[in-house]
């Protein structure tokens, strides 16, 4: 006994219930063209916003910028850009404090960060503009990431400025 081919199954379904098959095909075509709201991931809608926010941010004049990295999952939109610059950490932080305040962002916190328990002296400085969070990360001395700083903006539905402190 041989297995029937897919095309044979389709033909027999079309002969038995042509209207059902045609409605199913029309539905697939309709959904692929119009993408109703219930099919759109929330992060897809926010990705354009975080990208436009990053476009508004200036980097220090001497910064060597790395390519932009984008990422969206169902409930997270993220855009980041790594950069290298030959000015001290405190000057980079002052630059971004002024830049972000001018764009309507609020400084909310700074904390040291570790890489799998290793302390390279890295820091994470955060800014908020509800419902978005911006991170200025300093990799630290000899971190070996291929960049010194990373600046990112993200959105998550349950992310609020008050929960980031």
Secondary structure as UniProt FT lines:
FT   HELIX           6..16
FT   HELIX           18..34
FT   HELIX           37..39
FT   HELIX           42..56
FT   TURN            61..62
FT   STRAND          64..73
FT   TURN            74..75
FT   STRAND          76..84
FT   HELIX           89..102
FT   TURN            103..104
FT   STRAND          106..112
FT   TURN            116..117
FT   STRAND          123..129
FT   TURN            130..131
FT   STRAND          132..138
FT   TURN            141..142
FT   STRAND          149..155
FT   TURN            157..158
FT   HELIX           161..163
//
